[in-house]
């Protein structure tokens, strides 16, 4: 946890492909992320061009986000 972060509301990283046919982005992340933010969560949301999978660049970004969290 970063200094000043709330253990009950940890920061969240979400990555989602805009052509995901398994979990369509308009029915999942585009609805859930704003609700999480409204509830006080600090959400990093990365929408990428692609389907239901993760691209190496997004994977690296998520790993960097996890290993080196930014201050709130």
N, C-alpha and C positions, 0 to 999 in steps of 0.2 A: 504494500500500500504506500502511496506517496504521502508526503507530509500534507496534512489537512484533509486527506480523503476520509470518507466514511466507510468503515468496514461493513456496514449494513447495505451500502449502495456502492459496490465496487465499480470502477470504470469498466466499460464493455467495448469490445471491438467486434464490429459486424462487417462482413464482406459478402456481397451478393451479386450474382450475375444478372444482367438485365434481360437475358433470354432463357432463364431457368424455367424449364417445363415441369420439373418435379415439384418445386416450391416457388410458384410465380411471385416475383418480387412485389407486384402491386397488391398482392393478397397477404404478404408476410412482412418483409423488412420495411417497406414504405409505410406500413401501418404501425408496426411494432416500435420502430426507432423513435418516431415522434412521441409515442406514449411513454416510452422509457425516459426520454428527455423531460417530458412534462412532469414525470414522477421524481425528477431530481437526479437521475443517472447521467453521468458524463459518458456519452456514446461517441465513438469514432466510427463513422459509417463510410465504407468504401464500396460504391456501386461500380461495377466493372462491366465491360462489354464481354458477354459470354454466357454460357449455360450453367448447368448444375455441376460445378467443379471449381477448382481453385487454380489460379494462374501463379506461376513461380514468383512473379513480382509482388503480387498481393500476399502470397505466403510469407515472403521476406519482410514485407511491410508489417504484417501482423506479428511476426516474430520480434522485429525491432521494437514495435509498440509494447510488447509484453516484457522484453528484457530491459528496455530503457524507457520506463513510463515518464511522461511529461508531467510537470507540476500542474495542478489545477488552475 
